[in-house]
Amino acid sequence: MYTDKSLTKVRVWDLPTRLFHWLLAAGVTGLAITGTVGGNAMVWHFRFGYSVLALLLFRIVWGLVGGRWSRFGAFIYAPQSVIDYLKGKGKPEHSVGHSPIGAGSVIAMLGFLLLQVASGLVSDDEIAFSGPLTRFVSNATVSLATNYHSEIGKWILLVLVLLHIAAIVFYLMRKHNLVGAMLHGDKEVVVPVQPSRDDAVSRLSALVLFALCAGTAYWVSTLEVAAF
């Protein structure tokens, strides 16, 4: 742990972002378990899928209007910034939110999760379960999506998750507790920075936003039923 008295504690991760992170971890774990078990567990696989869809929709919007360090604008770096960081010439503010490397990991994770959920929505196992959007696309698209969802996407996500865990362990060994910051929201930083807004109004706004996203995910889940 840092001992420099010049360090300043600042709120980096607002409560909505922290809840999103842990709920997403639980949802992805549920998807992995139920998808592996198969059979009747597929009912829960779909439920976890819709939950993850709601969370991802929320994160996309929250990435535009959320706390300072949760916004995409705070961790989309120019290529030169990434190169400098890899050369050990990173700026102090790179250690506040997501570093240039961490940002790439987050964007990849969100992108491939969106692709996995989207492919699941148009997948068909030709036995008992099919996604609610299969009737809106061609058979060729359904076949392609099913193959990606069951044979490719899940392995890409597994690799990304393992890399994420490895990065957490690596930084922990260097006395940077990323898990702690995602639990209580605060970090000790070298240079004064603008904190993320995390008051009652922003939290209530996030709750309303998530309710809308959950409603959207639920509506998507009803499309298959509406087809009959």
Protein Blocks (a to p, Z undefined) as FASTA:
>chain_A
ZZbfkbccddfbdfklmmmmmmmmmmmmmmmmmmmngmmllmmmmmmmmmmmmmmmmmmm
mmmmmcfklpmklmcccfklmmmmmnopacfklmmmccfklmmmmmmmmmmmmmmmmmmm
mgcehlmpccfklmmpcfklmmmmmmmmmmmmmmmmmmmmmmmmmmmmmmmmnopafklm
mmnopacdfbdcdddddbfklmmmmmmmmmmmmmmmmmmmmmmmmmZZ
